[in-house]
Amino acid sequence: MLKTMSSHRPHAPQPNAPQPEMPTPRLQRFAGFVARLGLVAVLLTTVACGKAPGQPDLDADDLRPFFDEYLPALGQAYAERDPSLLEPYVVPKEVSRIEVLVDGLADRGQIYVPTLVDVKFDKVTAWNYANAYATTRETWDVRSYTLDRERLVNESLGQENLVTYQLKRKDDGWVVLYREVLETVDS
């Protein structure tokens, strides 16, 4: 193989040519700070978007004990027209939302008496084992009475609701931040 030599030779340093500036110690410290800040931002984003290292996965079995207490209390809150019964299970904003619904029924001269029949979990998603979304299929027997409970106005046995929840860990349990019925199917 034939090698060719370049006619280009490195020039000798010129005495008057400007020399490249070396970073000052202050500039070096700033560059190091920016690099560390970027690393912290990446780590925080990773932790916020996924589960924290060492945290177990969350599934329906982890949420079931909470829902086994909360859902009957929800039915009781409607039946007794007392949303304060939900205070151990939901945030104050959700208590207020249920109160508006119960008051709306009373304004129409009705009271709901829902009884939970069954709950199945469609999906559970968690972040950092402290926040969760759950989608459930709940089966309720719902009876609507006049306020004095002397007359049955309507009855929907086996009513299926597709419901989504936003939950937050509180101590060793959960609280509902938001509950929304996405779909209702009367049987």
TORTIRO-337367 format. One record per atom (N, C-alpha, C): residue in three letters; z, y, x; residue number from 1. Coordinates in Angstrom, 1 decimal. Last residue first. Layout:
<'ALA',<Z,Y,X>,NUM>
...
//
This chain:
<'SER',<34.9,-3.6,-79.1>,187>
<'SER',<34.5,-5.0,-79.4>,187>
<'SER',<34.3,-5.2,-80.8>,187>
<'ASP',<33.8,-0.7,-77.6>,186>
<'ASP',<34.6,-1.3,-78.7>,186>
<'ASP',<34.0,-2.7,-78.9>,186>
<'VAL',<33.8,0.6,-74.5>,185>
<'VAL',<33.1,-0.3,-75.3>,185>
<'VAL',<34.0,-0.9,-76.3>,185>
<'THR',<33.6,3.5,-72.6>,184>
<'THR',<34.4,2.7,-73.5>,184>
<'THR',<33.5,1.9,-74.4>,184>
<'GLU',<33.6,4.9,-69.3>,183>
<'GLU',<32.8,4.2,-70.4>,183>
<'GLU',<33.8,3.5,-71.3>,183>
<'LEU',<35.3,6.3,-67.7>,182>
<'LEU',<33.9,6.5,-67.5>,182>
<'LEU',<33.1,6.0,-68.7>,182>
<'VAL',<38.2,8.0,-67.8>,181>
<'VAL',<37.5,6.9,-68.5>,181>
<'VAL',<36.0,7.2,-68.4>,181>
<'GLU',<40.0,8.9,-64.9>,180>
<'GLU',<38.9,9.2,-65.8>,180>
<'GLU',<38.3,7.9,-66.4>,180>
<'ARG',<42.7,10.3,-63.3>,179>
<'ARG',<42.2,9.1,-64.0>,179>
<'ARG',<41.1,9.6,-64.9>,179>
<'TYR',<44.3,11.4,-60.3>,178>
<'TYR',<43.3,11.6,-61.4>,178>
<'TYR',<42.9,10.3,-62.0>,178>
<'LEU',<46.5,10.6,-58.9>,177>
<'LEU',<46.1,12.0,-58.8>,177>
<'LEU',<45.1,12.4,-59.9>,177>
<'VAL',<49.1,8.4,-59.3>,176>
<'VAL',<47.7,8.7,-59.7>,176>
<'VAL',<47.5,10.2,-59.6>,176>
<'VAL',<50.8,7.1,-56.5>,175>
<'VAL',<50.8,8.0,-57.6>,175>
<'VAL',<49.3,8.2,-58.0>,175>
<'TRP',<52.5,4.2,-55.1>,174>
<'TRP',<51.3,5.0,-55.3>,174>
<'TRP',<51.6,6.0,-56.5>,174>
<'GLY',<55.0,3.3,-52.6>,173>
<'GLY',<54.2,3.0,-53.8>,173>
<'GLY',<53.0,4.0,-53.9>,173>
<'ASP',<56.8,4.1,-50.7>,172>
<'ASP',<56.3,2.7,-50.6>,172>
<'ASP',<55.3,2.3,-51.8>,172>
<'ASP',<55.8,7.3,-50.7>,171>
<'ASP',<56.8,6.4,-50.2>,171>
<'ASP',<56.2,5.0,-50.0>,171>
<'LYS',<52.7,7.3,-52.0>,170>
<'LYS',<54.0,8.0,-52.1>,170>
<'LYS',<55.1,7.1,-51.8>,170>
<'ARG',<49.2,7.5,-51.7>,169>
<'ARG',<50.5,6.8,-51.4>,169>
<'ARG',<51.7,7.8,-51.4>,169>
<'LYS',<47.2,8.3,-54.4>,168>
<'LYS',<47.8,8.7,-53.1>,168>
<'LYS',<49.1,8.0,-52.9>,168>
<'LEU',<44.1,7.8,-56.2>,167>
<'LEU',<45.5,7.5,-55.9>,167>
<'LEU',<45.9,8.0,-54.5>,167>
<'GLN',<41.9,8.0,-58.8>,166>
<'GLN',<42.2,8.5,-57.4>,166>
<'GLN',<43.7,8.5,-57.2>,166>
<'TYR',<40.1,5.8,-60.8>,165>
<'TYR',<41.3,6.4,-60.4>,165>
<'TYR',<41.2,6.9,-59.0>,165>
<'THR',<38.1,5.0,-63.6>,164>
<'THR',<38.2,5.3,-62.2>,164>
<'THR',<39.5,6.1,-61.9>,164>
<'VAL',<37.3,2.5,-66.0>,163>
<'VAL',<38.1,3.6,-65.6>,163>
<'VAL',<38.1,3.8,-64.1>,163>
<'LEU',<35.9,1.3,-68.8>,162>
<'LEU',<35.7,1.4,-67.4>,162>
<'LEU',<36.3,2.6,-66.9>,162>
<'ASN',<37.5,-0.5,-71.4>,161>
<'ASN',<37.3,0.8,-70.7>,161>
<'ASN',<37.0,0.6,-69.3>,161>
<'GLU',<37.3,-2.2,-74.4>,160>
<'GLU',<37.1,-2.2,-72.9>,160>
<'GLU',<36.8,-0.9,-72.4>,160>
<'GLN',<39.3,-3.2,-77.0>,159>
<'GLN',<38.5,-2.1,-76.5>,159>
<'GLN',<38.5,-2.2,-74.9>,159>
<'GLY',<40.7,-5.1,-78.5>,158>
<'GLY',<39.8,-5.5,-77.4>,158>
<'GLY',<38.9,-4.4,-76.9>,158>
<'LEU',<40.6,-3.3,-81.5>,157>
<'LEU',<41.2,-4.4,-80.7>,157>
<'LEU',<40.2,-4.9,-79.7>,157>
<'SER',<41.1,-0.6,-82.9>,156>
<'SER',<40.1,-1.0,-82.0>,156>
<'SER',<40.7,-2.1,-81.1>,156>
<'GLU',<41.6,1.0,-86.0>,155>
<'GLU',<42.1,0.0,-85.1>,155>
<'GLU',<40.9,-0.5,-84.3>,155>
<'ASN',<42.9,3.8,-87.8>,154>
<'ASN',<41.8,3.1,-87.1>,154>
<'ASN',<42.4,2.1,-86.2>,154>
<'VAL',<45.1,4.4,-89.4>,153>
<'VAL',<43.9,5.2,-89.6>,153>
<'VAL',<42.7,4.4,-89.0>,153>
<'LEU',<47.8,3.2,-91.1>,152>
<'LEU',<46.9,2.9,-90.0>,152>
<'LEU',<45.6,3.6,-90.3>,152>
<'ARG',<50.6,5.1,-92.1>,151>
<'ARG',<49.3,4.6,-92.4>,151>
<'ARG',<48.4,4.4,-91.2>,151>
<'GLU',<53.0,5.9,-91.1>,150>
<'GLU',<53.0,5.2,-92.3>,150>
<'GLU',<51.7,4.5,-92.6>,150>
<'ARG',<53.4,7.5,-88.9>,149>
<'ARG',<53.2,6.1,-88.6>,149>
<'ARG',<53.2,5.2,-89.9>,149>
<'ASP',<53.3,10.2,-89.1>,148>
<'ASP',<54.6,9.6,-89.5>,148>
<'ASP',<54.5,8.0,-89.4>,148>
<'LEU',<50.7,10.7,-88.1>,147>
<'LEU',<51.9,11.1,-87.3>,147>
<'LEU',<53.2,10.4,-87.7>,147>
<'THR',<48.8,7.7,-88.7>,146>
<'THR',<49.1,9.1,-89.1>,146>
<'THR',<50.4,9.4,-88.3>,146>
<'TYR',<47.4,5.8,-85.9>,145>
<'TYR',<48.2,6.0,-87.1>,145>
<'TYR',<48.3,7.5,-87.5>,145>
<'SER',<45.4,3.6,-84.2>,144>
<'SER',<45.6,5.0,-84.5>,144>
<'SER',<46.3,5.1,-85.9>,144>
<'ARG',<45.5,1.3,-81.7>,143>
<'ARG',<45.7,1.6,-83.1>,143>
<'ARG',<46.0,3.0,-83.2>,143>
<'VAL',<43.9,-0.7,-79.4>,142>
<'VAL',<44.3,0.7,-79.7>,142>
<'VAL',<44.4,0.8,-81.2>,142>
<'ASP',<44.3,-2.9,-76.9>,141>
<'ASP',<44.3,-2.9,-78.3>,141>
<'ASP',<44.8,-1.5,-78.7>,141>
<'TRP',<42.2,-2.8,-73.9>,140>
<'TRP',<43.3,-2.3,-74.7>,140>
<'TRP',<43.2,-2.6,-76.2>,140>
<'THR',<41.3,-3.6,-70.7>,139>
<'THR',<41.2,-4.0,-72.1>,139>
<'THR',<42.4,-3.6,-72.8>,139>
<'GLU',<39.6,-2.1,-68.0>,138>
<'GLU',<40.9,-2.3,-68.8>,138>
<'GLU',<40.6,-2.7,-70.2>,138>
<'ARG',<38.4,-2.3,-65.0>,137>
<'ARG',<38.0,-2.6,-66.4>,137>
<'ARG',<39.3,-3.0,-67.1>,137>
<'THR',<38.6,0.2,-62.5>,136>
<'THR',<39.1,-0.9,-63.2>,136>
<'THR',<38.3,-1.1,-64.5>,136>
<'THR',<38.4,1.4,-59.3>,135>
<'THR',<37.6,1.3,-60.5>,135>
<'THR',<38.1,0.0,-61.2>,135>
<'ALA',<40.1,3.5,-57.1>,134>
<'ALA',<40.0,2.2,-57.7>,134>
<'ALA',<39.2,2.4,-59.0>,134>
<'TYR',<40.7,5.0,-54.0>,133>
<'TYR',<40.0,5.1,-55.2>,133>
<'TYR',<39.9,3.7,-55.8>,133>
<'ALA',<43.4,6.3,-52.0>,132>
<'ALA',<42.6,5.2,-52.5>,132>
<'ALA',<41.8,5.6,-53.8>,132>
<'ASN',<45.3,7.0,-49.1>,131>
<'ASN',<44.5,7.5,-50.2>,131>
<'ASN',<43.6,6.3,-50.7>,131>
<'ALA',<46.5,5.6,-47.1>,130>
<'ALA',<47.3,6.6,-47.8>,130>
<'ALA',<46.6,7.1,-49.0>,130>
<'TYR',<45.0,4.0,-45.4>,129>
<'TYR',<46.1,3.4,-46.2>,129>
<'TYR',<47.0,4.3,-46.9>,129>
<'ASN',<42.8,5.4,-44.6>,128>
<'ASN',<44.1,5.6,-43.8>,128>
<'ASN',<45.3,5.0,-44.5>,128>
<'TRP',<41.5,5.0,-47.7>,127>
<'TRP',<41.4,5.8,-46.4>,127>
<'TRP',<42.7,5.9,-45.8>,127>
<'ALA',<39.9,2.5,-49.7>,126>
<'ALA',<41.0,3.2,-49.2>,126>
<'ALA',<40.7,3.9,-47.9>,126>
<'THR',<38.7,1.2,-52.8>,125>
<'THR',<38.4,1.8,-51.5>,125>
<'THR',<39.5,2.7,-51.0>,125>
<'VAL',<38.0,-1.3,-55.0>,124>
<'VAL',<39.1,-0.6,-54.4>,124>
<'VAL',<38.6,-0.1,-53.0>,124>
<'LYS',<36.5,-2.3,-58.0>,123>
<'LYS',<36.3,-1.8,-56.7>,123>
<'LYS',<37.6,-1.1,-56.2>,123>
<'ASP',<37.3,-3.7,-60.3>,122>
<'ASP',<35.9,-3.8,-59.9>,122>
<'ASP',<35.8,-3.4,-58.4>,122>
<'PHE',<40.1,-5.4,-61.5>,121>
<'PHE',<39.6,-4.4,-60.5>,121>
<'PHE',<38.2,-4.7,-60.2>,121>
<'LYS',<41.3,-5.6,-64.8>,120>
<'LYS',<40.6,-6.2,-63.7>,120>
<'LYS',<40.1,-5.1,-62.8>,120>
<'VAL',<43.8,-6.0,-67.2>,119>
<'VAL',<43.1,-5.1,-66.3>,119>
<'VAL',<42.5,-5.9,-65.1>,119>
<'ASP',<44.6,-6.4,-70.7>,118>
<'ASP',<44.2,-7.0,-69.4>,118>
<'ASP',<43.6,-5.9,-68.5>,118>
<'VAL',<46.0,-5.1,-72.8>,117>
<'VAL',<45.7,-6.6,-72.9>,117>
<'VAL',<45.5,-7.1,-71.5>,117>
<'LEU',<48.2,-2.5,-73.6>,116>
<'LEU',<47.3,-3.1,-72.6>,116>
<'LEU',<47.2,-4.6,-72.8>,116>
<'THR',<48.0,-0.7,-76.5>,115>
<'THR',<48.7,-1.8,-75.9>,115>
<'THR',<47.7,-2.5,-74.9>,115>
<'PRO',<48.4,2.5,-78.0>,114>
<'PRO',<47.6,1.5,-77.2>,114>
<'PRO',<48.5,0.5,-76.5>,114>
<'VAL',<48.6,4.3,-80.5>,113>
<'VAL',<49.5,3.3,-80.0>,113>
<'VAL',<48.6,2.2,-79.3>,113>
<'TYR',<48.2,7.7,-81.2>,112>
<'TYR',<47.6,6.5,-80.7>,112>
<'TYR',<48.7,5.6,-80.2>,112>
<'ILE',<48.4,9.7,-84.1>,111>
<'ILE',<49.1,9.2,-82.9>,111>
<'ILE',<48.4,7.9,-82.5>,111>
<'GLN',<47.2,12.6,-85.9>,110>
<'GLN',<47.1,11.2,-85.4>,110>
<'GLN',<48.0,10.9,-84.2>,110>
<'GLY',<46.5,15.2,-86.6>,109>
<'GLY',<47.4,14.4,-87.5>,109>
<'GLY',<47.5,12.9,-87.1>,109>
<'ARG',<45.3,16.7,-84.9>,108>
<'ARG',<44.4,16.0,-85.9>,108>
<'ARG',<45.2,15.2,-86.8>,108>
<'ASP',<47.4,17.4,-83.3>,107>
<'ASP',<46.7,18.5,-84.1>,107>
<'ASP',<45.8,17.9,-85.2>,107>
<'ALA',<47.8,15.0,-82.1>,106>
<'ALA',<48.8,15.4,-83.1>,106>
<'ALA',<48.2,16.5,-83.9>,106>
<'LEU',<45.6,15.0,-80.3>,105>
<'LEU',<45.7,13.9,-81.4>,105>
<'LEU',<46.7,14.4,-82.5>,105>
<'GLY',<46.4,17.1,-78.7>,104>
<'GLY',<45.1,17.2,-79.5>,104>
<'GLY',<45.1,16.1,-80.6>,104>
<'ASP',<48.7,16.1,-77.5>,103>
<'ASP',<48.8,17.3,-78.5>,103>
<'ASP',<47.5,17.4,-79.3>,103>
<'VAL',<47.5,14.2,-75.9>,102>
<'VAL',<48.5,13.8,-76.9>,102>
<'VAL',<48.6,14.9,-78.0>,102>
<'LEU',<46.0,15.9,-74.2>,101>
<'LEU',<45.3,14.8,-75.0>,101>
<'LEU',<46.2,14.4,-76.2>,101>
<'VAL',<48.0,17.4,-73.0>,100>
<'VAL',<46.9,18.1,-73.8>,100>
<'VAL',<46.2,17.1,-74.7>,100>
<'GLU',<49.4,15.4,-71.7>,99>
<'GLU',<50.0,16.1,-72.7>,99>
<'GLU',<49.0,16.9,-73.6>,99>
<'ILE',<47.5,14.6,-69.8>,98>
<'ILE',<47.8,13.7,-70.8>,98>
<'ILE',<48.5,14.4,-72.0>,98>
<'ARG',<47.6,16.9,-68.2>,97>
<'ARG',<46.4,16.5,-68.8>,97>
<'ARG',<46.6,15.6,-69.9>,97>
<'SER',<50.3,16.9,-67.3>,96>
<'SER',<49.8,18.0,-68.1>,96>
<'SER',<48.5,17.6,-68.9>,96>
<'VAL',<50.2,14.6,-65.7>,95>
<'VAL',<51.1,14.7,-66.8>,95>
<'VAL',<50.6,15.7,-67.8>,95>
<'GLU',<48.4,15.6,-63.8>,94>
<'GLU',<48.0,14.5,-64.6>,94>
<'GLU',<48.9,14.4,-65.8>,94>
<'LYS',<50.0,17.5,-62.5>,93>
<'LYS',<48.7,17.9,-63.1>,93>
<'LYS',<48.2,16.8,-64.1>,93>
<'PRO',<52.1,16.0,-61.3>,92>
<'PRO',<52.3,16.8,-62.5>,92>
<'PRO',<51.1,17.3,-63.2>,92>
<'VAL',<50.9,12.6,-60.7>,91>
<'VAL',<51.2,13.9,-60.2>,91>
<'VAL',<51.4,14.8,-61.5>,91>
<'VAL',<52.4,9.5,-61.8>,90>
<'VAL',<51.3,10.4,-61.7>,90>
<'VAL',<51.8,11.8,-61.2>,90>
<'TYR',<54.8,8.0,-62.0>,89>
<'TYR',<53.5,7.3,-61.7>,89>
<'TYR',<52.3,8.3,-61.4>,89>
<'PRO',<57.0,9.2,-62.9>,88>
<'PRO',<57.1,8.4,-61.7>,88>
<'PRO',<55.8,7.9,-61.2>,88>
<'GLU',<55.9,10.5,-65.3>,87>
<'GLU',<56.3,11.3,-64.1>,87>
<'GLU',<56.5,10.4,-62.8>,87>
<'LEU',<55.4,9.4,-67.7>,86>
<'LEU',<54.5,9.1,-66.6>,86>
<'LEU',<54.9,9.7,-65.3>,86>
<'LEU',<57.1,10.4,-69.6>,85>
<'LEU',<57.3,9.0,-69.1>,85>
<'LEU',<56.4,8.6,-67.9>,85>
<'SER',<56.0,12.8,-70.3>,84>
<'SER',<57.0,12.8,-69.2>,84>
<'SER',<57.3,11.4,-68.7>,84>
<'PRO',<54.5,12.4,-72.6>,83>
<'PRO',<53.8,12.2,-71.3>,83>
<'PRO',<54.8,12.3,-70.1>,83>
<'ASP',<55.1,11.2,-75.4>,82>
<'ASP',<56.0,11.7,-74.4>,82>
<'ASP',<55.4,11.5,-73.0>,82>
<'ARG',<54.4,9.8,-77.8>,81>
<'ARG',<54.0,11.3,-77.6>,81>
<'ARG',<54.9,11.9,-76.6>,81>
<'GLU',<54.7,7.2,-77.8>,80>
<'GLU',<55.9,8.0,-78.1>,80>
<'GLU',<55.7,9.5,-78.0>,80>
<'ALA',<52.1,6.4,-77.3>,79>
<'ALA',<52.8,5.9,-78.5>,79>
<'ALA',<54.0,6.8,-78.9>,79>
<'TYR',<51.6,7.6,-74.8>,78>
<'TYR',<50.8,7.9,-76.0>,78>
<'TYR',<51.5,7.6,-77.2>,78>
<'ALA',<53.6,6.3,-73.3>,77>
<'ALA',<53.5,7.8,-73.3>,77>
<'ALA',<52.7,8.3,-74.5>,77>
<'GLN',<52.8,3.6,-73.5>,76>
<'GLN',<54.1,4.1,-74.1>,76>
<'GLN',<54.1,5.6,-74.2>,76>
<'GLY',<50.5,3.6,-72.0>,75>
<'GLY',<50.4,3.3,-73.4>,75>
<'GLY',<51.7,3.8,-74.2>,75>
<'LEU',<51.6,4.2,-69.5>,74>
<'LEU',<50.6,5.1,-70.1>,74>
<'LEU',<50.5,4.9,-71.6>,74>
<'ALA',<53.2,2.0,-69.1>,73>
<'ALA',<53.9,3.3,-69.3>,73>
<'ALA',<52.9,4.3,-69.9>,73>
<'PRO',<51.3,0.0,-68.7>,72>
<'PRO',<52.1,0.0,-69.9>,72>
<'PRO',<52.9,1.3,-70.2>,72>
<'LEU',<50.2,1.2,-66.2>,71>
<'LEU',<49.4,1.1,-67.5>,71>
<'LEU',<50.3,0.9,-68.7>,71>
<'TYR',<52.4,1.0,-64.3>,70>
<'TYR',<51.8,2.3,-64.7>,70>
<'TYR',<51.1,2.2,-66.1>,70>
<'GLU',<52.9,-1.7,-63.7>,69>
<'GLU',<54.0,-0.8,-64.3>,69>
<'GLU',<53.4,0.5,-64.9>,69>
<'ASP',<50.5,-2.7,-62.9>,68>
<'ASP',<51.3,-3.5,-63.9>,68>
<'ASP',<52.5,-2.7,-64.5>,68>
<'PHE',<49.8,-0.9,-60.9>,67>
<'PHE',<49.1,-0.8,-62.2>,67>
<'PHE',<49.8,-1.6,-63.3>,67>
<'PHE',<51.6,-1.7,-58.9>,66>
<'PHE',<51.6,-0.4,-59.4>,66>
<'PHE',<51.0,-0.3,-60.8>,66>
<'PRO',<50.7,-4.4,-58.4>,65>
<'PRO',<52.1,-4.1,-58.9>,65>
<'PRO',<52.2,-2.7,-59.5>,65>
<'ARG',<47.9,-3.9,-57.6>,64>
<'ARG',<48.3,-4.6,-58.9>,64>
<'ARG',<49.7,-4.3,-59.3>,64>
<'LEU',<47.3,-3.0,-55.1>,63>
<'LEU',<47.5,-2.0,-56.1>,63>
<'LEU',<48.0,-2.6,-57.4>,63>
<'ASP',<47.1,-5.3,-53.6>,62>
<'ASP',<48.0,-4.3,-53.1>,62>
<'ASP',<48.3,-3.3,-54.2>,62>
<'ASP',<45.0,-6.7,-54.9>,61>
<'ASP',<46.4,-7.3,-54.9>,61>
<'ASP',<47.4,-6.3,-54.4>,61>
<'ALA',<42.8,-5.1,-54.2>,60>
<'ALA',<43.4,-5.0,-55.6>,60>
<'ALA',<44.8,-5.6,-55.7>,60>
<'ASP',<43.5,-3.9,-50.9>,59>
<'ASP',<42.7,-4.5,-51.9>,59>
<'ASP',<43.4,-4.5,-53.2>,59>
<'LEU',<43.2,-2.6,-47.7>,58>
<'LEU',<43.8,-2.4,-49.0>,58>
<'LEU',<42.9,-3.1,-50.0>,58>
<'ASP',<43.8,-3.7,-44.3>,57>
<'ASP',<42.9,-3.4,-45.4>,57>
<'ASP',<43.6,-3.3,-46.7>,57>
<'PRO',<46.3,-2.2,-42.2>,56>
<'PRO',<45.7,-3.3,-42.9>,56>
<'PRO',<44.7,-2.8,-44.0>,56>
<'GLN',<46.0,-0.3,-39.2>,55>
<'GLN',<46.4,-0.3,-40.7>,55>
<'GLN',<45.6,-1.5,-41.4>,55>
<'GLY',<45.2,-0.2,-36.6>,54>
<'GLY',<46.4,-1.0,-36.9>,54>
<'GLY',<46.8,-1.0,-38.4>,54>
<'PRO',<43.7,3.0,-36.9>,53>
<'PRO',<43.9,1.7,-36.1>,53>
<'PRO',<45.2,1.1,-36.5>,53>
<'ALA',<42.9,4.0,-40.2>,52>
<'ALA',<43.6,4.3,-38.9>,52>
<'ALA',<43.7,2.9,-38.2>,52>
<'LYS',<39.8,3.7,-41.7>,51>
<'LYS',<41.2,3.4,-41.7>,51>
<'LYS',<41.7,3.7,-40.3>,51>
<'GLY',<37.7,6.7,-41.8>,50>
<'GLY',<37.9,5.2,-41.8>,50>
<'GLY',<39.4,5.0,-41.8>,50>
<'CYS',<37.6,9.4,-41.6>,49>
<'CYS',<36.6,8.7,-42.4>,49>
<'CYS',<36.8,7.2,-42.5>,49>
<'ALA',<39.7,10.1,-40.0>,48>
<'ALA',<39.7,10.6,-41.4>,48>
<'ALA',<38.7,9.9,-42.2>,48>
<'VAL',<39.1,8.9,-37.6>,47>
<'VAL',<40.3,8.5,-38.3>,47>
<'VAL',<40.2,8.9,-39.8>,47>
<'THR',<36.8,10.4,-36.9>,46>
<'THR',<36.8,8.9,-37.1>,46>
<'THR',<37.9,8.4,-37.9>,46>
<'THR',<37.8,13.0,-36.8>,45>
<'THR',<36.7,12.6,-37.8>,45>
<'THR',<36.7,11.1,-38.0>,45>
<'LEU',<39.5,12.7,-34.7>,44>
<'LEU',<40.0,13.1,-36.0>,44>
<'LEU',<39.0,12.7,-37.1>,44>
<'LEU',<37.7,12.1,-32.6>,43>
<'LEU',<38.8,11.2,-33.0>,43>
<'LEU',<39.3,11.5,-34.4>,43>
<'VAL',<36.1,14.5,-32.5>,42>
<'VAL',<35.5,13.2,-32.8>,42>
<'VAL',<36.5,12.1,-33.2>,42>
<'ALA',<38.1,16.3,-31.8>,41>
<'ALA',<37.4,16.5,-33.1>,41>
<'ALA',<36.7,15.2,-33.5>,41>
<'VAL',<38.9,15.4,-29.3>,40>
<'VAL',<39.9,15.4,-30.4>,40>
<'VAL',<39.1,15.5,-31.7>,40>
<'LEU',<36.4,15.9,-27.9>,39>
<'LEU',<36.9,14.5,-28.0>,39>
<'LEU',<38.0,14.4,-29.2>,39>
<'GLY',<36.3,18.7,-28.0>,38>
<'GLY',<35.3,17.9,-28.7>,38>
<'GLY',<35.7,16.4,-28.9>,38>
<'LEU',<38.6,19.3,-26.5>,37>
<'LEU',<38.5,19.7,-27.9>,37>
<'LEU',<37.5,18.9,-28.7>,37>
<'ARG',<37.7,18.4,-24.0>,36>
<'ARG',<38.9,17.7,-24.7>,36>
<'ARG',<38.9,18.0,-26.1>,36>
<'ALA',<35.6,20.2,-23.6>,35>
<'ALA',<35.3,18.7,-23.6>,35>
<'ALA',<36.5,18.0,-24.3>,35>
<'VAL',<37.0,22.6,-23.5>,34>
<'VAL',<36.0,22.4,-24.6>,34>
<'VAL',<35.7,20.9,-24.7>,34>
<'PHE',<38.6,22.2,-21.2>,33>
<'PHE',<39.3,22.4,-22.6>,33>
<'PHE',<38.2,22.1,-23.7>,33>
<'GLY',<36.7,22.1,-19.2>,32>
<'GLY',<37.5,20.9,-19.5>,32>
<'GLY',<38.2,21.0,-20.9>,32>
<'ALA',<35.7,24.7,-19.4>,31>
<'ALA',<34.8,23.6,-19.7>,31>
<'ALA',<35.6,22.3,-20.0>,31>
<'PHE',<38.1,26.1,-18.6>,30>
<'PHE',<37.5,26.3,-19.9>,30>
<'PHE',<36.6,25.1,-20.3>,30>
<'ARG',<38.3,25.2,-15.9>,29>
<'ARG',<39.4,24.8,-16.9>,29>
<'ARG',<38.9,25.0,-18.3>,29>
<'GLN',<35.9,26.3,-14.9>,28>
<'GLN',<36.1,24.9,-14.9>,28>
<'GLN',<37.2,24.4,-15.9>,28>
<'LEU',<36.5,29.0,-15.2>,27>
<'LEU',<35.4,28.5,-15.9>,27>
<'LEU',<35.5,26.9,-16.0>,27>
<'ARG',<38.7,29.1,-13.3>,26>
<'ARG',<38.9,29.5,-14.7>,26>
<'ARG',<37.8,28.9,-15.6>,26>
<'PRO',<37.4,28.5,-10.9>,25>
<'PRO',<38.4,27.6,-11.4>,25>
<'PRO',<38.7,27.9,-12.9>,25>
<'THR',<33.9,29.1,-11.2>,24>
<'THR',<35.2,29.5,-10.9>,24>
<'THR',<36.2,28.6,-11.5>,24>
<'PRO',<31.1,27.4,-10.0>,23>
<'PRO',<31.9,27.7,-11.1>,23>
<'PRO',<33.3,28.1,-10.6>,23>
<'MET',<29.1,29.0,-7.6>,22>
<'MET',<29.9,27.9,-7.9>,22>
<'MET',<30.8,28.3,-9.1>,22>
<'GLU',<25.8,30.3,-7.8>,21>
<'GLU',<27.2,30.5,-7.9>,21>
<'GLU',<27.9,29.2,-8.2>,21>
<'PRO',<23.2,29.8,-5.3>,20>
<'PRO',<23.8,29.5,-6.7>,20>
<'PRO',<25.3,29.7,-6.7>,20>
<'GLN',<22.3,32.7,-3.4>,19>
<'GLN',<22.9,31.4,-3.4>,19>
<'GLN',<23.4,31.1,-4.8>,19>
<'PRO',<19.4,34.7,-2.8>,18>
<'PRO',<20.7,34.5,-3.5>,18>
<'PRO',<21.1,33.0,-3.6>,18>
<'ALA',<18.2,35.3,0.5>,17>
<'ALA',<18.1,34.6,-0.8>,17>
<'ALA',<19.4,34.4,-1.5>,17>
<'ASN',<18.4,36.3,3.1>,16>
<'ASN',<18.7,37.2,2.0>,16>
<'ASN',<18.6,36.6,0.6>,16>
<'PRO',<17.9,34.0,4.7>,15>
<'PRO',<19.2,34.7,4.9>,15>
<'PRO',<19.5,35.7,3.7>,15>
<'GLN',<16.7,31.1,3.4>,14>
<'GLN',<16.4,32.4,3.7>,14>
<'GLN',<17.7,33.2,3.8>,14>
<'PRO',<16.7,27.8,4.6>,13>
<'PRO',<17.3,28.8,3.8>,13>
<'PRO',<17.0,30.2,4.3>,13>
<'ALA',<13.4,26.4,5.0>,12>
<'ALA',<14.7,26.7,5.5>,12>
<'ALA',<15.4,27.8,4.7>,12>
<'HIS',<11.8,24.3,2.6>,11>
<'HIS',<11.9,25.6,3.3>,11>
<'HIS',<13.3,25.8,3.9>,11>
<'PRO',<10.4,21.1,2.8>,10>
<'PRO',<11.5,22.0,2.4>,10>
<'PRO',<11.6,23.2,3.3>,10>
<'ARG',<6.9,21.0,2.6>,9>
<'ARG',<8.1,20.8,3.4>,9>
<'ARG',<9.2,21.7,2.8>,9>
<'HIS',<4.1,19.5,1.4>,8>
<'HIS',<5.2,20.3,1.0>,8>
<'HIS',<6.4,20.0,1.9>,8>
<'SER',<2.3,17.7,1.8>,7>
<'SER',<2.3,18.8,2.7>,7>
<'SER',<3.4,19.8,2.5>,7>
<'SER',<3.3,14.3,1.6>,6>
<'SER',<3.1,15.6,1.0>,6>
<'SER',<3.1,16.7,2.1>,6>
<'MET',<1.6,11.5,2.5>,5>
<'MET',<2.6,12.5,2.9>,5>
<'MET',<2.3,13.8,2.2>,5>
<'THR',<1.1,8.4,1.0>,4>
<'THR',<0.6,9.7,1.4>,4>
<'THR',<1.8,10.7,1.6>,4>
<'LYS',<0.7,5.0,1.8>,3>
<'LYS',<1.6,6.1,1.4>,3>
<'LYS',<0.9,7.4,1.9>,3>
<'LEU',<-0.8,2.2,0.5>,2>
<'LEU',<-1.0,3.4,1.3>,2>
<'LEU',<0.0,4.5,0.8>,2>
<'MET',<0.0,-1.2,0.8>,1>
<'MET',<0.0,0.0,0.0>,1>
<'MET',<0.0,1.2,0.9>,1>
//
